[in-house]
């Protein structure tokens, strides 16, 4: 909601990103995920900026009211905590791009119900960046694509997503069978992937599976560069020479000319782990971790 309101008020992604102290690609991904979930276009994007569609304007109006009520409630809780001689706590949570929309809300609702004075800050970062921040004490919880080795951290598997492929409908639709696309049929195409530095173990796992099916070449954003956004993936796929991996949730509301296919046998599975320091003793953190294990959480 804050992202959508900021874009509407600032008139563009760049200004909204500066206002929220987030990357422009992170904002874009948030909007695209919300549009896929709702099944409607919320923004009209052009060279002059981004403006809300009628549906977007309706959501912006509702969002402003809900955010105002939310902020007022938090202010009252913090004030009450300060009156009792203590400051409200904070949990800094790292999250990757393309995190399924249903992962955090239920867990955060449980956290708020049990610890209403805990403030939550969500930071978008690569898995490697999150784990480095966890190591340095700049995060309390990471949602990473791989589980770190060793006893320094505890971890819980939160999401398991069998990955499919996005393909150009006209040029590659014939590759699909009723049970999915055989991975070896993509030989000769390039994987539009992600930098290895983002999540080395996950990257190496994907690359190894692709190599065993005859797919050795890959395309990825430069190491240390900005992440590949959905728009870049769509453009690469439309060219007909590349494919990209995507979870089943992307099948709905794709641009014209692009389709999602299951990979036959589901050989590539993306996992997201909740990771936290093994010596952590914060009760609110324990509540949040436990909430990920709740039915539907």
For each residue, the residues with C-beta under 8 A, 3 or more apart:
1: 4 5 59 63 66 67
2: 5 6 20 63 67
3: 6 7 16 20 22 27 30 31
4: 1 7 8 31 34 42 43 52 56 59 60 63
5: 1 2 8 9 60 63 64 67
6: 2 3 9 10 16 19 20 27
7: 3 4 10 11 12 13 16 27 31 43 50 52
8: 4 5 11 51 52 56 57 60
9: 5 6 16
10: 6 7 15 16 19
11: 7 8 15 49 50 51
12: 7 15 16 48 49 50
13: 7 16 17 24 27 28 49 50
14: 17 18 24
15: 10 11 12 18 19
16: 3 6 7 9 10 12 13 19 20 27
17: 13 14 20 22 23 24 26 27
18: 14 15 21
19: 6 10 15 16
20: 2 3 6 16 17 27
21: 18
22: 3 17 26 27 124
23: 17 26 27 124 226 227
24: 13 14 17 27 28
25: 28 29 97 226 227 229
26: 17 22 23 29 30 97 124
27: 3 6 7 13 16 17 20 22 23 24 30 31
28: 13 24 25 31 32 229 230 231
29: 25 26 32 33 97 98 229 230
30: 3 26 27 33 34
31: 3 4 7 27 28 34 35 42 43
32: 28 29 35 36 230
33: 29 30 36 37 98 101
34: 4 30 31 37 38 42 101
35: 31 32 38 39 40 41 42 43 253
36: 32 33 39 249 250 252 253
37: 33 34 101
38: 34 35 42 55
39: 35 36 252 253
40: 35 53 55
41: 35 44 53 55 56
42: 4 31 34 35 38 52 53 55 56 59
43: 4 7 31 35 50 51 52 53 56
44: 41 50 51 52 53
45: 49 50
46: 49 50 51
47:
48: 12
49: 11 12 13 45 46
50: 7 11 12 13 43 44 45 46
51: 8 11 43 44 46
52: 4 7 8 42 43 44 55 56 57 59 60
53: 40 41 42 43 44 56 57
54: 57 58
55: 38 40 41 42 52 58 59
56: 4 8 41 42 43 52 53 59 60
57: 8 52 53 54 60 61
58: 54 55 61 62
59: 1 4 42 52 55 56 62 63
60: 4 5 8 52 56 57 63 64
61: 57 58 64 65
62: 58 59 65 66
63: 1 2 4 5 59 60 66 67
64: 5 60 61 67 68
65: 61 62 68 69
66: 1 62 63 69 70
67: 1 2 5 63 64 70 71
68: 64 65 71 72
69: 65 66 72 73
70: 66 67 73 74
71: 67 68 74 75
72: 68 69 75 76
73: 69 70 76 77
74: 70 71 77 78 119
75: 71 72 78 79
76: 72 73 79 80
77: 73 74 80 81 88 116 117
78: 74 75 81 82 87 88 117 119
79: 75 76 82 83
80: 76 77 83 84 117
81: 77 78 84 86 87 88 117
82: 78 79 85 86 87 88
83: 79 80
84: 80 81
85: 82
86: 81 82
87: 78 81 82
88: 77 78 81 82 117 118 119
89: 115 117 118 119 282 284
90: 118 119 120 121
91: 111 118 119 120 121 140 141 282 284 285 288
92: 121 123 133 138 139 140 141
93: 104 120 121 122 123 139 140 141 142 143 288
94: 122 123 124 125 129 130 133 134 139 141 142 143 144
95: 99 104 122 123 124 125 143
96: 99 124 125 126 127 130 143 144 145 272
97: 25 26 29 124 227
98: 29 33 247
99: 95 96 103 104 143 159 272
100: 103 159 161 247 249
101: 33 34 37 105
102: 105 106 296
103: 99 100 107 143 158 159 272 292
104: 93 95 99 107 108 122
105: 101 102 108 109
106: 102 109 110 291 294 296 297
107: 103 104 110 111 288 291 292 294 297
108: 104 105 111 112 120 288 291
109: 105 106 112 113
110: 106 107 113 114 287 288 290 291 294 297
111: 91 107 108 114 115 118 120 284 287 288 291
112: 108 109 115 116 118
113: 109 110 116
114: 110 111 284 287
115: 89 111 112 118 283 284 287
116: 77 112 113
117: 77 78 80 81 88 89
118: 88 89 90 91 111 112 115 284
119: 74 78 88 89 90 91
120: 90 91 93 108 111
121: 90 91 92 93
122: 93 94 95 104
123: 92 93 94 95 130 133 139
124: 22 23 26 94 95 96 97
125: 94 95 96 129 130 133
126: 96 129 130 197 198 199 227
127: 96 130 131 142 144 145 146 198 199 202
128: 131 132 197 198 199 200
129: 94 125 126 132 133 198
130: 94 96 123 125 126 127 133 134 139 142 143 144 275
131: 127 128 134 135 142 144 148 153 275
132: 128 129 135 136
133: 92 94 123 125 129 130 136 138 139 142
134: 94 130 131 137 138 139 140 141 142 153 275 276 277
135: 131 132 152
136: 132 133
137: 134
138: 92 133 134
139: 92 93 94 123 130 133 134 142
140: 91 92 93 134 276 277 280 282 285
141: 91 92 93 94 134 274 275 276 285 288 289
142: 93 94 127 130 131 133 134 139 273 274 275 276
143: 93 94 95 96 99 103 130 158 272 273 274 275
144: 94 96 127 130 131 147 148 199 272 273 275
145: 96 127 198 199 201 202 270 271 272 273
146: 127 199 200 201 202 271 273
147: 144 155 157 271 273 275
148: 131 144 152 153 155 275
149:
150: 153
151: 278
152: 135 148 277 278
153: 131 134 148 150 275 276 277 278
154: 275 276 277 278 280
155: 147 148 273 274 275 276
156: 273 274 289 292 293
157: 147 160 271 272 273
158: 103 143 272 273 274 292
159: 99 100 103 270 271 272
160: 157 269 270 271
161: 100 247 248 269 270 271 272
162: 247 248 262 263 266 268 269
163: 245 246 247 263 266 268 269 270
164: 180 181 245 246 247 248 250 251 260 261 262 263
165: 181 186 243 244 245 246 260 261 263
166: 233 234 237 243 244 245 246 250 254 258 259 260
167: 171 172 173 175 176 181 237 243 258 259 261
168: 171 172 173 237 238 239 240 257 258
169: 172 173 257 258 259
170: 173 240 257
171: 167 168 240
172: 167 168 169 175 189 240 243
173: 167 168 169 170 176 259
174:
175: 167 172 181 182 185 186 261
176: 167 173 180 181 261
177: 180 181 182 264
178:
179: 262 264
180: 164 176 177 261 262 263 264 265
181: 164 165 167 175 176 177 185 186 261 262 263 264
182: 175 177 185 264
183: 186 209 210 213 215 263 264 265 267
184: 187 213 214 215
185: 175 181 182
186: 165 175 181 183 189 213 215 243
187: 184 213 214 215
188:
189: 172 186 215 241 242 243
190: 217 218 219 241 242 243
191: 206 210 215 217 218 219 242 243 244 245
192: 218 219 220 228 232 233 236 237 242 243 244
193: 203 206 207 218 219 220 228 244 245
194: 198 199 203 220 221 227 228
195: 198 203 220 221 222 223 224 225 227
196: 199 200 203 204 220 223
197: 126 128 200 223 224
198: 126 127 128 129 145 194 195 203 227
199: 126 127 128 144 145 146 194 196 202 203
200: 128 146 196 197 203 204
201: 145 146 204 205
202: 127 145 146 199 205 206 270 271
203: 193 194 195 196 198 199 200 206 207
204: 196 200 201 207 208
205: 201 202 208 209 268
206: 191 193 202 203 209 210 245 268
207: 193 203 204 210 211 218
208: 204 205 211 212
209: 183 205 206 212 213 267 268
210: 183 191 206 207 213 215 216 218
211: 207 208 214 215 216
212: 208 209
213: 183 184 186 187 209 210 267
214: 184 187 211
215: 183 184 186 187 189 191 210 211 218
216: 210 211
217: 190 191
218: 190 191 192 193 207 210 215
219: 190 191 192 193 236 242
220: 192 193 194 195 196 228
221: 194 195 225 226 227 228 232
222: 195 225
223: 195 196 197
224: 195 197
225: 195 221 222
226: 23 25 221 229
227: 23 25 97 126 194 195 198 221
228: 192 193 194 220 221 232 233 244
229: 25 28 29 226 232 233
230: 28 29 32 233 234
231: 28 234 235
232: 192 221 228 229 235 236
233: 166 192 228 229 230 236 237 244 246
234: 166 230 231 237 238 254 255 258
235: 231 232 238 239
236: 192 219 232 233 239 242 244
237: 166 167 168 192 233 234 240 242 243 244 258
238: 168 234 235 257 258
239: 168 235 236 242
240: 168 170 171 172 237
241: 189 190
242: 189 190 191 192 219 236 237 239
243: 165 166 167 172 186 189 190 191 192 237
244: 165 166 191 192 193 228 233 236 237
245: 163 164 165 166 191 193 206 268 270
246: 163 164 165 166 233 250 260
247: 98 100 161 162 163 164 250 270
248: 161 162 164 251 260 262
249: 36 100 252
250: 36 164 166 246 247 254 260
251: 164 248 254 260
252: 36 39 249
253: 35 36 39
254: 166 234 250 251 258 259 260
255: 234 258
256:
257: 168 169 170 238
258: 166 167 168 169 234 237 238 254 255
259: 166 167 169 173 254
260: 164 165 166 246 248 250 251 254
261: 164 165 167 175 176 180 181
262: 162 164 179 180 181 248 266
263: 162 163 164 165 180 181 183 266 267 268
264: 177 179 180 181 182 183
265: 180 183
266: 162 163 262 263 269
267: 183 209 213 263
268: 162 163 205 206 209 245 263
269: 160 161 162 163 266
270: 145 159 160 161 163 202 245 247
271: 145 146 147 157 159 160 161 202
272: 96 99 103 143 144 145 157 158 159 161
273: 142 143 144 145 146 147 155 156 157 158
274: 141 142 143 155 156 158 289 292
275: 130 131 134 141 142 143 144 147 148 153 154 155
276: 134 140 141 142 153 154 155 280 285 289
277: 134 140 152 153 154 280
278: 151 152 153 154
279:
280: 140 154 276 277 285 286
281:
282: 89 91 140 285 286
283: 115 286 287
284: 89 91 111 114 115 118 287 288
285: 91 140 141 276 280 282 288 289
286: 280 282 283 289 290
287: 110 111 114 115 283 284 290 291
288: 91 93 107 108 110 111 141 284 285 291 292
289: 141 156 274 276 285 286 292 293
290: 110 286 287 293 294
291: 106 107 108 110 111 287 288 294 297
292: 103 107 156 158 274 288 289 297
293: 156 289 290 297
294: 106 107 110 290 291 297
295:
296: 102 106
297: 106 107 110 291 292 293 294
